[in-house]
């Protein structure tokens, strides 16, 4: 086996597809390909998956991913048709075309492959987004640097995490029991120091099995994972997109947005938060050499 190989853990019944991130003597550090899980495993517990498309774990993840994307698109279409009927009628009667302005996202990811998938989904859903691949340990300083430059409406702080195997019994409420939760908490605190209001800046934070309570108390609007379960790679993206398209006059529907994720209520939780979507009038002309700040 070598770095980059796709594997499953035999002792877990091959439930999650991993990529070998690094090798250490007789053990390997693993990163989930569909779930934001960081794990280590003895080499003799790993089995190579020659064709991931035929892996049961990969097939199930793809099905869930497709269903989540379908829900996202259907909800967006319903919102576009429904909208604020009175306001849209008033805008239409002016005989000037109006324009839409969804919230802008800054997405920090500890996994380059997940970041690529996330950026593709933002583009597909027409959400303005700036993505940065950065190791979890560097996220706090990256947030400190980028927030004043980019002025996003929503910041996503995610990557890989997991509960340590050798933690003390019943010690799930200690940050020391997690691989990256402390790094996420540090980044959330920096973001919340920058913008105190949870409606001024929406923070989505965490990965698989992350310390939900610590992230929420640090200032996140949405965080993983209440049930210390695996979350899908695109769950934070789904929440960010939902936040970006919820009108500023409405609060994000918590049951709706959480049920819309792949991992559900055990995977993601949050607090009442105002959306970031706006409409404008009249539609601006395209300018050459002018970079918009929205």
C-alpha positions as CSV (number, residue, x, y, z in Angstrom):
1,X,0.0,0.0,0.0
2,X,1.1,3.6,-0.7
3,X,0.0,7.1,-0.1
4,X,-3.0,8.0,-2.2
5,X,-4.5,4.4,-2.4
6,X,-8.2,4.1,-1.8
7,X,-9.0,1.7,1.1
8,X,-11.6,0.5,3.5
9,X,-11.2,-0.7,7.1
10,X,-12.0,-4.4,7.4
11,X,-12.9,-4.2,11.1
12,X,-15.6,-1.6,10.3
13,X,-17.1,-3.7,7.5
14,X,-15.9,-1.3,4.8
15,X,-18.5,1.3,5.7
16,X,-16.4,4.3,4.7
17,X,-14.1,4.8,1.7
18,X,-10.8,6.4,2.6
19,X,-7.7,7.7,0.9
20,X,-4.3,7.0,2.5
21,X,-3.0,10.4,3.5
22,X,0.3,9.2,5.0
23,X,2.1,6.1,6.2
24,X,3.7,5.6,9.6
25,X,5.5,2.3,10.1
26,X,2.7,-0.2,10.4
27,X,-0.2,2.3,10.5
28,X,-1.8,4.7,8.1
29,X,-3.5,8.1,8.4
30,X,-6.7,8.1,6.5
31,X,-9.0,10.8,5.0
32,X,-12.6,10.0,4.1
33,X,-13.4,10.5,0.4
34,X,-17.1,11.3,1.0
35,X,-17.2,12.0,4.7
36,X,-15.2,14.6,6.6
37,X,-13.5,12.0,8.8
38,X,-9.8,11.8,9.8
39,X,-8.8,8.3,11.1
40,X,-5.8,6.2,11.7
41,X,-5.6,2.4,11.2
42,X,-3.2,-0.5,11.4
43,X,-2.1,-1.5,7.9
44,X,-3.3,-5.0,8.3
45,X,-6.9,-3.8,8.8
46,X,-7.0,-2.1,5.4
47,X,-8.1,-3.5,2.1
48,X,-7.4,-1.7,-1.2
49,X,-10.4,-0.8,-3.3
50,X,-9.4,-1.0,-6.9
51,X,-12.5,0.5,-8.3
52,X,-14.2,2.9,-5.9
53,X,-17.3,3.2,-8.2
54,X,-18.2,-0.4,-7.3
55,X,-17.6,0.1,-3.6
56,X,-20.7,-0.2,-1.5
57,X,-19.6,2.6,0.7
58,X,-19.0,4.9,-2.2
59,X,-22.3,4.0,-4.0
60,X,-24.3,4.8,-0.9
61,X,-22.5,8.1,-0.4
62,X,-23.2,9.0,-4.1
63,X,-26.9,8.3,-3.8
64,X,-27.2,10.5,-0.7
65,X,-25.2,13.2,-2.4
66,X,-27.5,13.1,-5.4
67,X,-30.6,13.2,-3.2
68,X,-29.3,16.2,-1.3
69,X,-28.4,18.1,-4.5
70,X,-31.9,17.4,-5.9
71,X,-33.5,18.8,-2.7
72,X,-31.3,21.8,-3.0
73,X,-32.3,22.5,-6.6
74,X,-36.0,21.9,-5.9
75,X,-36.0,24.2,-2.9
76,X,-34.2,26.9,-4.9
77,X,-36.8,26.6,-7.7
78,X,-39.7,26.8,-5.3
79,X,-38.2,29.9,-3.7
80,X,-37.7,31.5,-7.1
81,X,-41.3,30.8,-8.0
82,X,-42.7,31.8,-4.6
83,X,-40.4,34.6,-3.5
84,X,-41.9,37.7,-1.9
85,X,-44.9,37.9,-4.2
86,X,-45.8,41.5,-3.3
87,X,-42.3,42.8,-3.7
88,X,-41.7,41.0,-7.0
89,X,-44.9,42.3,-8.4
90,X,-44.0,45.8,-7.4
91,X,-40.5,45.3,-9.0
92,X,-42.1,44.0,-12.2
93,X,-44.5,46.9,-12.4
94,X,-41.6,49.4,-12.5
95,X,-40.8,47.9,-16.0
96,X,-37.1,47.7,-14.9
97,X,-35.4,44.4,-14.6
98,X,-34.5,43.6,-11.0
99,X,-31.5,41.5,-9.9
100,X,-30.7,38.9,-7.2
101,X,-27.8,39.1,-4.7
102,X,-27.3,35.9,-2.7
103,X,-24.9,36.0,0.2
104,X,-21.2,35.8,-0.5
105,X,-19.3,32.8,0.9
106,X,-15.7,32.4,2.2
107,X,-15.0,28.6,2.3
108,X,-12.0,27.3,4.2
109,X,-11.3,23.6,3.7
110,X,-8.7,21.3,5.1
111,X,-9.1,19.0,2.1
112,X,-8.3,20.0,-1.5
113,X,-10.6,17.5,-3.1
114,X,-13.6,18.5,-0.9
115,X,-12.9,22.1,-1.7
116,X,-13.0,21.5,-5.4
117,X,-16.3,19.7,-5.1
118,X,-17.7,22.5,-2.9
119,X,-16.6,25.2,-5.3
120,X,-18.3,23.3,-8.2
121,X,-21.5,23.2,-6.2
122,X,-21.4,26.9,-5.3
123,X,-20.9,27.7,-9.0
124,X,-23.7,25.3,-10.0
125,X,-26.1,27.0,-7.6
126,X,-24.8,30.5,-8.6
127,X,-23.6,31.4,-5.1
128,X,-20.6,33.8,-5.1
129,X,-17.8,32.0,-3.2
130,X,-14.1,32.2,-2.5
131,X,-12.4,29.0,-1.6
132,X,-9.1,28.4,0.2
133,X,-7.4,25.1,0.9
134,X,-5.6,25.4,4.2
135,X,-4.6,23.0,6.9
136,X,-6.9,23.0,9.9
137,X,-4.1,24.2,12.2
138,X,-3.7,27.3,10.1
139,X,-7.4,28.2,9.8
140,X,-7.5,30.8,12.6
141,X,-4.8,32.9,11.1
142,X,-6.2,32.5,7.6
143,X,-9.6,33.7,8.8
144,X,-8.0,36.6,10.6
145,X,-6.3,37.6,7.3
146,X,-9.1,37.1,4.8
147,X,-12.2,38.4,6.5
148,X,-11.1,42.1,6.3
149,X,-10.1,41.5,2.7
150,X,-13.1,39.7,1.3
151,X,-16.0,40.9,3.6
152,X,-18.1,37.7,3.2
153,X,-21.6,37.2,4.4
154,X,-21.0,33.6,5.3
155,X,-17.8,31.8,6.3
156,X,-17.5,28.0,6.2
157,X,-14.7,26.5,8.4
158,X,-14.4,22.8,7.7
159,X,-12.0,20.0,6.8
160,X,-11.4,16.7,8.7
161,X,-12.0,15.8,12.3
162,X,-12.7,12.7,14.5
163,X,-12.9,11.5,18.0
164,X,-9.5,10.1,19.2
165,X,-9.4,6.4,19.8
166,X,-7.5,6.6,23.1
167,X,-9.6,9.3,24.8
168,X,-10.7,8.8,28.3
169,X,-14.1,7.1,28.8
170,X,-17.1,9.5,28.7
171,X,-14.8,12.4,27.8
172,X,-16.6,13.6,24.6
173,X,-17.0,17.1,26.1
174,X,-13.2,17.7,26.2
175,X,-11.7,19.4,23.2
176,X,-8.6,17.3,23.8
177,X,-10.6,14.2,22.7
178,X,-10.8,15.5,19.1
179,X,-8.4,15.6,16.2
180,X,-9.2,19.1,14.9
181,X,-12.1,20.6,16.9
182,X,-9.8,22.9,18.8
183,X,-8.5,24.3,15.5
184,X,-12.1,24.9,14.3
185,X,-13.0,26.6,17.6
186,X,-10.0,28.9,17.3
187,X,-11.0,29.9,13.8
188,X,-14.6,30.5,14.9
189,X,-13.5,32.7,17.7
190,X,-11.5,34.9,15.3
191,X,-14.4,35.2,13.0
192,X,-16.8,36.1,15.8
193,X,-14.3,38.7,17.2
194,X,-14.3,40.2,13.7
195,X,-18.1,40.4,13.5
196,X,-19.9,40.1,16.9
197,X,-23.4,39.8,15.4
198,X,-24.4,36.3,14.4
199,X,-26.7,37.9,11.8
200,X,-23.9,40.1,10.5
201,X,-21.6,37.1,9.7
202,X,-23.0,33.6,9.5
203,X,-20.4,31.0,10.6
204,X,-20.7,27.3,9.6
205,X,-18.1,25.2,11.3
206,X,-17.0,21.6,11.9
207,X,-16.5,18.2,10.3
208,X,-17.1,14.6,11.2
209,X,-17.7,14.0,14.9
210,X,-16.7,17.6,15.8
211,X,-17.4,19.1,19.2
212,X,-20.7,20.7,18.4
213,X,-21.2,22.5,21.7
214,X,-17.8,24.0,21.7
215,X,-18.2,25.3,18.2
216,X,-21.6,26.8,18.9
217,X,-20.5,28.5,22.1
218,X,-17.4,29.9,20.3
219,X,-19.8,31.7,18.0
220,X,-20.8,29.5,15.2
221,X,-24.4,29.7,13.8
222,X,-24.3,26.1,12.5
223,X,-22.0,23.4,13.6
224,X,-21.3,19.6,13.6
225,X,-21.8,17.2,15.1
226,X,-24.5,16.9,17.8
227,X,-24.5,13.1,17.7
228,X,-20.7,12.8,17.0
229,X,-21.5,11.1,13.7
230,X,-20.0,11.3,10.3
231,X,-21.1,14.2,8.1
232,X,-21.0,14.2,4.3
233,X,-18.4,16.4,2.6
234,X,-21.1,18.7,1.2
235,X,-23.2,19.2,4.3
236,X,-21.5,22.5,5.3
237,X,-21.9,23.7,1.6
238,X,-25.7,22.9,1.7
239,X,-26.1,25.0,4.8
240,X,-24.1,27.9,3.3
241,X,-26.1,27.8,0.1
242,X,-29.4,27.7,2.1
243,X,-28.1,30.7,4.1
244,X,-27.1,32.6,1.0
245,X,-30.6,32.2,-0.6
246,X,-32.8,32.9,2.5
247,X,-34.1,36.5,2.3
248,X,-32.8,39.0,4.8
249,X,-36.3,39.5,6.0
250,X,-36.6,35.9,7.1
251,X,-34.8,33.5,9.5
252,X,-33.3,30.4,8.1
253,X,-35.8,27.5,8.6
254,X,-33.8,25.3,11.0
255,X,-35.7,22.0,10.6
256,X,-35.7,22.5,6.9
257,X,-32.0,23.2,6.5
258,X,-30.9,20.5,8.9
259,X,-33.2,17.8,7.4
260,X,-31.9,18.9,4.0
261,X,-28.3,17.8,4.9
262,X,-27.2,14.2,4.3
263,X,-26.4,13.6,7.9
264,X,-29.5,15.2,9.4
265,X,-30.0,16.2,13.1
266,X,-27.3,14.0,14.5
267,X,-24.8,15.5,12.1
268,X,-25.6,19.3,12.1
269,X,-27.3,21.7,14.4
270,X,-27.6,25.5,14.7
271,X,-29.4,28.6,16.0
272,X,-32.0,31.0,14.6
273,X,-30.3,33.1,12.0
274,X,-31.3,35.7,9.4
275,X,-30.7,35.0,5.8
276,X,-28.4,36.9,3.4
277,X,-30.4,37.0,0.1
278,X,-31.4,40.4,-1.4
279,X,-33.0,41.7,-4.6
280,X,-32.1,45.0,-6.2
281,X,-33.4,47.5,-8.7
282,X,-32.5,48.4,-11.4
283,X,-30.2,45.8,-12.8
284,X,-26.6,47.2,-13.0
285,X,-24.8,47.5,-16.3
286,X,-21.6,45.5,-16.8
287,X,-18.5,47.6,-16.2
288,X,-15.1,47.0,-17.6
289,X,-12.2,47.1,-15.1
290,X,-14.4,47.5,-12.0
291,X,-14.3,44.6,-9.5
292,X,-17.6,44.4,-7.5
293,X,-17.4,44.1,-3.7
294,X,-20.7,42.2,-3.4
